[in-house]
Amino acid sequence: MFCYQCEQTTRTDSGNGCAMAKGVCGKDQVTADLQDLLIYGIKGIAQYARRARGFGISDREADGFILYAMFTTLTNVNFNPARFIAMIQEAARLRDRIKARYEEAARDRGTAPEVLNGPATWQPVDDMDGLLAQTASAAVTAGREQVGDDIVGLRAMILYGLKGVAAYAHHAHVLGYESDELYTRFEEILDFLAGDPTDAEALVDQALAVGQLNLKALELLDAANTDSFGHPEPASVRMTPVKGKAILISGHDLKDMAALLEQTKGMGINVYTHGELLPAHGYPKLRAYPHLVGNYGGAWQDQTREFAEFPGAILMTSNCLVEPHPRYRQRIFTAGPVGWPGVRHIANGDFSPVIQAALAFPGFQEDGPEQTVTVGFARNAVLGVADKVVDAVKTGAIRHFFLIGGCDGAAPGRNYYTDLADRVPEDSVVLTLGCGKYRFNRHEFGAIGGIPRLLDIGQCNDAYSAIQIASALAQAFNCGVNDLPLSLMVSWFEQKAVAVLLTLLSLGIRGIRLGPSLPAFLTPALLEQLSARFDLKPITTAEADIEAALHRAA
């Protein structure tokens, strides 16, 4: 086992990365090795899928499988080795089907099919011991002795960025939004990785291509969400319990949430969001369900305590699962790409078992004291008052914008983002997205000329909204995004954040501050290169970073 795909990876003087029997995230060695093999098998699909497209052949089943399977390998998504064995065999089946269609098409046109190697020819065995014996060539560090840490780190950055793209594109896919352009580029980049590339410049170019691909995925997801549930609108969300039976839904998946709300309609069960589903309250078609009563708890890393205290059923729809505690293991369910051995999984969208569990538990016995936060400041809501925002900047009422976005986590140093939000000058606005906001979204920030000083754009899935807001402001001021009075303070935890960071870099955004620690797969040489090209830098202290941001803008 070797894994350094997320921020919490083990860091020691002798090297960074989880290389023990169980990673910090809770993923054991068997699951980690099987995930590497699954990625290897997916590269094999892409090798043939790319060439088949040259003959006009596509396979939508394989396209969707690639997104779903890669999503399962993100941090805190799926820990069930049995599901990975099944997906590895499925990957080989799909690859062989596309291979046969490609070779037939080539022969029909009088062309000799390309002879491929690597993942394209790999044959997974049927048993666990045999599969684990095949992991050497699939490890993320394969070939490190020959090519060095910089090349391995660049390959890892591309792969982890692609995993993030897969997660966003999967959420769009389940709502019926797909793109041949996205699938084509996705397979091209996987095919590139399957060739074990060693050219550093080519690898950097492909990393930026992943960023552009992610922009496409985010745009697709934005269309899927807003077309399905309406554009988010500012909405007040209750953060305390309401008396009655209860279901808590966590993760990111709005389709599962809509289905759960529909299936619990009129049953006397209150539904609460958790974690990254808090922004769902801003969508008109979800907010229309009166039994969506509020949000319970905070960011993902607090779920063990919060889920234990929640008196109802729990549904985890996508990433952010940590090992379920015995106190709630019998009343937590997974759906979509998520999984944990022994935890009941809902594979068909029928949430009856969740509903039955909610009815069997007592629910909240009384109302909590009313507390609320406001969500729903996505691109339509913010740009709807763009004239007021622009005027406020021109008159000096708004001095600066600080985008404090990204993931939360348990690692020391994340109080930086709380300090930052609290220290932002009163003539400046805080934009936020992702679950990092839970550290400060109940604080009082007030307003500037009727514009709230804290604007919650949404989930990390809504990064497209933040990019559109920045682009629209730049257009209004007739300048580039880098010339706006805007500073990006990004907290990263896992692979979706890698994808978003690559998107920002591919758009030429400079001066991003990244924390609380820098990715372990970026070697000192790679960090130096990114710093020189994009002025990417680590966070320091909230006070110093605010001063530097305001000084740069002056």
C-alpha atoms as one frame of an Amber mdcrd trajectory, in Angstrom:
protein
   0.000   0.000   0.000   1.143   3.478  -0.815  -1.241   6.431  -0.953  -0.673
  10.168  -0.717  -3.755  11.425  -2.498  -5.203  13.540   0.340  -4.104  16.199
   2.776  -4.187  13.939   5.817  -1.574  11.524   4.454   1.219  10.493   6.798
   4.180  12.888   6.781   7.536  11.891   8.252  11.164  12.937   7.891  11.801
   9.811   5.818   8.979  10.490   3.329   5.339  11.358   2.892   2.527   8.905
   2.239   0.439   6.228   3.927   2.443   3.008   3.515   1.196   1.027   6.489
  -1.503  -1.589   7.052  -4.166   1.122   7.376  -4.116   4.664   6.060  -5.055
   7.731   8.093  -8.426   7.825   6.304  -9.246   4.304   7.504  -8.571   2.600
   4.150  -6.815  -0.712   4.739  -4.001  -2.140   2.653  -6.197  -4.597   0.739
  -8.696  -1.904  -0.260  -5.929   0.519  -1.227  -4.239  -2.067  -3.442  -7.532
  -3.054  -5.055  -8.260   0.611  -5.796  -4.891   0.893  -7.553  -5.749  -2.191
  -9.615  -9.140  -0.731 -10.514  -7.481   2.457 -11.768  -5.075   0.296 -13.776
  -8.006  -1.555 -15.336  -9.745   1.740 -16.157  -6.634   2.908 -18.004  -6.958
  -0.240 -20.126 -10.545   0.700 -21.039  -9.374   4.173 -22.000  -6.564   2.858
 -24.207  -9.052   1.056 -26.450 -11.892   3.563 -26.046  -9.692   6.364 -27.354
  -8.771   4.399 -30.454 -12.325   3.168 -30.996 -13.542   6.774 -31.095 -11.267
   7.223 -34.097 -13.644   4.890 -35.921 -16.742   6.621 -34.581 -17.324   4.001
 -31.884 -18.380   5.037 -28.385 -19.654   3.037 -25.417 -21.847   4.973 -23.004
 -21.890   2.118 -20.484 -18.093   2.237 -20.312 -18.133   6.060 -20.122 -20.427
   6.025 -17.101 -18.526   3.157 -15.492 -15.222   5.019 -15.706 -16.678   8.028
 -13.864 -18.389   5.930 -11.207 -15.429   3.613 -10.636 -12.925   6.439 -10.340
 -15.262   8.253  -7.934 -15.218   5.211  -5.628 -11.446   5.602  -5.175 -11.581
   9.152  -3.798 -10.735   9.661  -0.141 -13.573   8.715   2.218 -15.843   7.198
  -0.433 -15.680   3.404  -0.564 -13.903   1.038   1.814 -15.527  -2.241   0.697
 -13.013  -4.636  -0.953 -15.774  -6.895  -2.291 -17.135  -4.063  -4.433 -13.680
  -3.327  -5.815 -13.145  -6.936  -6.858 -16.438  -6.813  -8.753 -15.528  -3.511
 -10.422 -12.093  -4.818 -11.467 -13.727  -7.739 -13.263 -16.276  -5.371 -14.811
 -13.476  -3.110 -16.050 -11.840  -6.059 -17.837 -15.175  -7.050 -19.400 -15.845
  -3.563 -20.728 -12.271  -3.193 -22.006 -12.465  -6.469 -23.901 -15.792  -5.460
 -25.448 -14.416  -2.147 -26.695 -11.230  -3.852 -27.834 -13.238  -6.294 -29.978
 -15.267  -3.479 -31.547 -12.111  -1.438 -32.227 -10.231  -4.329 -33.830 -13.232
  -5.288 -35.959 -13.649  -1.701 -37.153  -9.956  -1.456 -37.976  -9.990  -4.660
 -39.987 -13.183  -3.590 -41.809 -11.344  -0.483 -42.968  -8.275  -2.405 -44.018
  -6.167  -1.127 -41.116  -4.095  -3.298 -38.798  -5.248  -2.767 -35.186  -2.627
  -1.182 -32.956  -0.836  -3.608 -30.688  -1.188  -2.152 -27.198   0.495  -3.066
 -23.959   0.349  -2.229 -20.260  -3.179  -1.997 -18.819  -4.639  -2.885 -22.234
  -3.327  -6.451 -21.908  -3.707  -6.974 -18.169  -5.857  -9.930 -17.169  -7.140
  -9.786 -13.581  -7.345 -13.136 -11.832 -10.466 -14.235  -9.994  -9.317 -14.537
  -6.392  -8.198 -11.985  -3.828  -4.704 -13.418  -3.261  -4.047 -13.528  -6.980
  -5.218  -9.935  -7.448  -3.055  -8.658  -4.625  -0.067 -10.394  -6.207  -0.668
  -8.247  -9.325  -0.492  -4.857  -7.623   3.178  -3.952  -8.218   2.692  -2.501
 -11.699  -0.484  -0.652 -10.655   0.913   1.287  -7.688   1.038   5.076  -7.987
   4.790   4.894  -7.322   5.472   2.256 -10.007   8.735   3.074 -11.803   9.888
   5.644  -9.248  13.395   4.176  -9.138  13.750   4.828 -12.874  12.048   8.221
 -13.284  12.332   9.890  -9.860   9.899  11.596  -7.490   9.174  14.628  -9.687
   7.791  12.563 -12.569   5.850  10.285 -10.231   4.444  13.383  -8.497   3.302
  14.905 -11.789   1.631  11.646 -12.830  -0.096  11.550  -9.435  -1.295  15.144
  -9.780  -2.900  14.304 -13.122  -4.494  11.116 -11.796  -5.844  12.758  -8.648
  -7.166  15.681 -10.662  -8.937  13.222 -12.963 -10.508  11.546  -9.945 -11.970
  14.916  -8.991 -13.264  15.453 -12.522 -14.856  12.004 -12.404 -16.722  12.877
  -9.208 -18.179  16.084 -10.642 -19.025  14.455 -13.975 -20.662  11.501 -12.209
 -23.005  13.838 -10.322 -24.002  15.372 -13.669 -24.282  11.920 -15.277 -26.817
  10.640 -12.731 -29.011  13.638 -13.597 -28.805  12.726 -17.295 -26.158  15.264
 -18.357 -23.304  13.857 -20.425 -20.734  15.157 -22.884 -18.887  13.269 -25.609
 -16.243  15.986 -25.530 -15.659  15.334 -21.840 -15.506  11.560 -22.269 -13.111
  11.891 -25.196 -10.659  14.131 -23.346 -10.958  12.027 -20.201  -9.954   8.899
 -22.111  -7.149  10.704 -23.918  -5.568  11.767 -20.631  -5.978   8.300 -19.110
  -4.395   6.820 -22.241  -1.527   9.296 -21.805  -1.011   8.073 -18.224  -1.181
   4.432 -19.347   1.977   5.069 -21.368   3.958   5.922 -18.200   5.016   9.355
 -19.530   8.377  10.808 -18.471   8.448  14.225 -20.205   7.974  16.799 -17.438
   6.730  19.563 -19.762   4.200  17.228 -21.344   3.036  16.165 -17.896   2.524
  19.787 -16.785   0.581  20.457 -19.992  -1.646  17.462 -19.294  -2.191  18.609
 -15.702  -3.471  21.944 -17.011  -5.585  20.039 -19.536  -7.164  18.246 -16.571
  -8.001  21.687 -15.191  -9.745  22.659 -18.410 -11.539  19.312 -18.490 -12.720
  19.941 -14.944 -14.129  23.318 -15.974 -16.218  21.455 -18.547 -17.373  18.978
 -15.892 -18.268  21.778 -13.473 -20.220  23.597 -16.177 -22.084  20.386 -16.990
 -22.886  19.808 -13.319 -24.057  23.397 -12.880 -26.458  22.925 -15.801 -27.637
  19.581 -14.409 -28.345  21.005 -10.962 -29.961  24.282 -12.013 -32.049  22.722
 -14.794 -33.264  20.009 -12.410 -33.854  22.022  -9.250 -33.813  25.718 -10.251
 -31.176  28.353  -9.619 -30.233  28.676  -5.922 -31.812  31.608  -4.131 -30.864
  33.142  -0.772 -32.570  31.081   1.903 -32.521  30.945   5.692 -31.756  27.446
   7.000 -32.595  26.248  10.481 -29.532  24.723  12.159 -31.312  23.259  15.196
 -33.674  20.277  15.601 -37.421  20.158  15.144 -39.471  17.709  17.220 -40.302
  14.491  15.358 -38.965  11.490  13.435 -35.838  12.267  11.495 -33.551  11.336
   8.590 -30.128  12.902   8.091 -28.790  12.990   4.532 -25.109  13.724   3.898
 -22.698  13.806   0.960 -23.249  15.822  -2.219 -25.883  14.080  -4.352 -28.929
  16.256  -5.064 -30.697  13.528  -7.061 -30.678  11.147  -4.099 -31.834  13.987
  -1.895 -34.755  14.792  -4.202 -35.742  11.122  -4.290 -35.601  10.828  -0.497
 -37.728  13.947  -0.079 -40.311  12.613  -2.526 -40.423   9.183  -0.888 -40.872
  10.677   2.617 -43.555  13.159   1.577 -46.505  13.130   3.981 -44.976  10.478
   6.278 -44.301  12.758   9.243 -40.534  12.397   8.941 -38.344  15.481   9.042
 -35.322  15.496   6.710 -32.100  17.285   7.684 -29.073  18.006   5.531 -25.550
  17.414   6.766 -22.134  18.551   5.558 -21.946  19.520   1.895 -25.716  19.149
   1.399 -26.380  22.352   3.368 -26.462  24.467   0.144 -29.266  22.227  -1.176
 -31.692  24.409   0.811 -31.107  27.168  -1.739 -32.585  25.171  -4.652 -36.289
  26.117  -5.067 -37.494  22.628  -6.062 -35.830  21.022  -3.037 -36.793  23.777
  -0.630 -40.415  23.339  -1.696 -40.664  20.173   0.420 -41.911  21.402   3.842
 -40.419  18.423   5.662 -36.908  19.527   4.630 -36.702  21.271   7.966 -33.056
  22.234   8.330 -29.422  21.237   8.690 -27.905  19.187  11.481 -24.227  19.216
  12.446 -21.245  20.545  10.598 -18.440  19.335   8.381 -17.625  15.721   7.580
 -14.860  15.176  10.122 -17.326  15.637  13.006 -19.727  12.957  11.792 -18.756
  10.225  14.260 -19.962  12.332  17.193 -22.839  13.988  15.364 -24.224  10.805
  13.791 -24.096   9.044  17.170 -26.197  11.840  18.688 -28.690  12.022  15.809
 -31.874  10.111  16.854 -32.877   8.826  13.419 -31.689   7.195  10.184 -28.673
   8.441   8.224 -28.079   8.300   4.473 -24.595   8.904   3.029 -24.934   9.724
  -0.660 -21.347  10.383  -1.747 -17.879  11.149  -0.456 -17.020  12.095   3.134
 -17.785   8.799   4.923 -15.580   7.840   7.860 -15.710   4.498   9.663 -19.227
   4.186  11.131 -19.247   3.885  14.906 -21.147   0.914  16.400 -23.570   3.388
  18.022 -25.106   4.155  14.622 -23.878   1.415  12.309 -27.328  -0.233  12.242
 -29.053   2.959  11.125 -26.649   4.350   8.554 -27.055   3.520   4.858 -24.903
   4.211   1.808 -25.879   4.994  -1.786 -24.130   5.644  -5.093 -20.341   5.246
  -5.038 -20.123   5.066  -1.231 -19.560   1.850   0.689 -18.400   0.291   3.931
 -18.296  -3.444   4.678 -21.378  -4.490   6.620 -23.255  -1.218   6.082 -26.502
  -1.561   4.104 -26.218  -0.112   0.587 -29.155   1.292  -1.412 -28.388   0.522
  -5.053 -31.744   1.129  -6.711 -32.904   4.515  -5.387 -35.606   2.918  -3.225
 -34.984   4.372   0.222 -37.668   2.311   1.996 -35.090   0.712   4.366 -33.951
   4.204   5.396 -37.532   5.293   5.986 -38.318   2.180   8.035 -35.242   2.812
  10.191 -36.306   6.433  10.735 -39.764   5.294  11.865 -38.217   2.784  14.269
 -36.091   5.368  16.075 -37.470   8.038  18.415 -36.452  11.145  16.550 -36.091
  14.476  18.334 -38.242  14.798  21.465 -38.415  18.586  21.405 -37.539  21.606
  19.330 -34.093  23.144  19.742 -33.593  26.906  20.149 -33.939  28.425  16.685
 -30.647  29.298  14.970 -30.254  29.933  11.252 -27.687  30.576   8.552 -28.238
  31.925   5.056 -27.246  30.014   1.913 -27.986  30.304  -1.790 -25.627  32.985
  -3.104 -24.733  31.104  -6.274 -23.954  32.882  -9.529 -27.534  33.846 -10.431
 -28.217  35.379  -7.024 -24.935  37.312  -6.875 -24.959  38.463 -10.476 -28.580
  39.530 -10.027 -27.269  42.345  -7.835 -24.019  42.826  -9.784 -24.783  46.515
 -10.367 -24.972  47.121  -6.599 -21.762  45.146  -6.047 -19.913  47.063  -8.752
 -21.165  50.412  -7.416 -20.109  49.445  -3.887 -16.600  48.691  -5.123 -16.388
  51.891  -7.166 -17.504  54.031  -4.220 -15.091  52.267  -1.885 -17.859  50.741
   0.273 -16.453  47.318  -0.614 -12.670  47.296  -0.476 -11.840  43.661  -1.189
 -13.265  40.169  -1.710 -11.765  37.160   0.055 -12.780  33.758  -1.363 -12.291
  31.309   1.503 -13.155  28.067  -0.217 -12.514  24.368  -0.104 -12.659  21.408
   2.202 -12.595  21.161   5.952 -10.608  18.530   7.825  -9.304  17.469  11.199
  -5.647  18.389  10.695  -4.117  21.088  12.915  -3.794  24.469  11.247  -7.305
  24.757   9.857  -8.190  27.396  12.470  -6.350  29.659  10.041  -9.543  29.869
   7.978 -11.644  30.833  10.998  -9.100  33.495  11.952  -9.038  34.713   8.369
 -12.821  35.102   8.108 -13.032  36.839  11.474 -10.146  39.211  10.676 -11.320
  40.271   7.222 -11.827  44.074   7.422 -15.404  45.256   7.814 -15.273  46.939
   4.433 -14.560  43.588   2.725 -16.705  40.629   1.683 -16.128  36.915   2.326
 -17.171  34.514  -0.433 -17.179  30.850   0.529 -17.886  27.428  -0.929 -17.177
  23.918   0.262 -17.471  22.589   3.802 -14.639  24.757   5.155 -17.310  27.381
   5.845 -18.636  25.395   8.794 -15.766  26.854  10.808 -17.262  30.347  10.647
 -20.668  30.376   8.930 -22.536  30.891  12.209 -20.506  33.993  13.034 -22.097
  37.404  12.594 -20.637  39.311   9.629 -23.295  41.943   8.955 -23.806  43.634
   5.584 -22.433  46.418   3.398 -25.184  48.520   1.823 -27.597  45.596   1.978
 -25.050  43.129   0.569 -24.251  40.404   3.145 -20.549  40.325   4.073 -20.658
  36.514   4.017 -21.900  35.057   0.728 -22.178  31.245   0.675 -21.849  30.194
  -2.973 -22.493  26.496  -2.272 -20.760  23.118  -2.294 -17.306  22.478  -3.675
 -19.397  21.123  -6.585 -20.423  24.745  -7.201 -16.928  26.038  -7.987 -18.270
  26.888 -11.462 -20.481  29.519  -9.820 -17.471  31.146  -8.143 -15.562  31.213
 -11.438 -18.534  32.772 -13.228 -18.937  35.429 -10.525 -15.246  36.349 -10.763
 -15.369  36.408 -14.569 -18.482  38.617 -14.584 -16.932  41.089 -12.133 -13.773
  41.238 -14.249 -15.914  41.990 -17.295 -17.802  44.698 -15.400 -14.533  46.350
 -14.395 -12.976  45.746 -17.823  -9.990  43.956 -16.355  -8.636  40.473 -15.830
  -9.574  38.300 -12.838  -6.048  38.758 -11.500  -6.648  42.527 -11.445  -9.807
  42.338  -9.307  -9.708  43.198  -5.611 -10.070  39.456  -4.995  -7.864  37.013
  -3.106  -8.273  33.234  -3.116  -7.484  31.418   0.139  -8.085  27.739  -0.664
  -8.203  24.880   1.804  -7.686  21.484   0.245  -8.302  17.993   1.513  -8.920
  15.555  -1.316  -8.966  15.009  -5.060 -11.857  17.281  -6.039  -9.880  20.167
  -4.602  -6.934  19.100  -6.774  -9.186  19.277  -9.830 -10.466  22.747  -8.881
  -6.939  23.995  -8.220  -5.840  22.768 -11.657  -8.843  24.557 -13.172  -7.867
  27.833 -11.524  -4.271  27.435 -12.693  -5.389  26.570 -16.217  -7.387  29.824
 -16.246  -4.226  31.723 -15.375  -5.314  32.658 -11.843  -2.252  33.770  -9.888
  -1.446  34.297  -6.242  -3.627  31.526  -4.757  -2.793  30.720  -1.145  -3.136
  26.993  -0.427  -3.314  25.246   2.925  -3.316  24.064   5.589  -0.419  21.988
   4.206   0.687  21.497   0.625   0.024  18.251  -1.292   2.544  15.544  -0.465
   2.749  14.463  -4.117   4.178  17.852  -5.051   7.940  17.654  -4.600   9.945
  20.784  -3.709  10.973  21.110  -7.359   7.357  20.921  -8.559   6.238  23.468
  -5.971   9.012  25.795  -7.074   7.865  25.431 -10.677   4.202  26.137  -9.837
   5.188  29.058  -7.643   7.279  30.604 -10.381   4.591  30.155 -13.011   1.430
  30.885 -11.014   2.637  32.563  -7.797   1.032  29.647  -5.912   2.041  29.853
  -2.263   1.271  28.349   1.119  -0.802  30.090   3.744   1.116  31.852   6.525
  -0.941  33.632   9.190  -4.362  35.158   8.709  -3.126  38.596   9.697  -0.127
  38.533   7.372  -2.041  37.077   4.419  -4.825  39.665   4.721  -2.277  42.463
   4.871  -0.463  41.090   1.821  -3.726  40.762  -0.110  -4.791  44.322   0.661
  -1.310  45.661  -0.084  -1.293  43.924  -3.490  -4.693  45.394  -4.330  -3.778
  48.927  -3.239
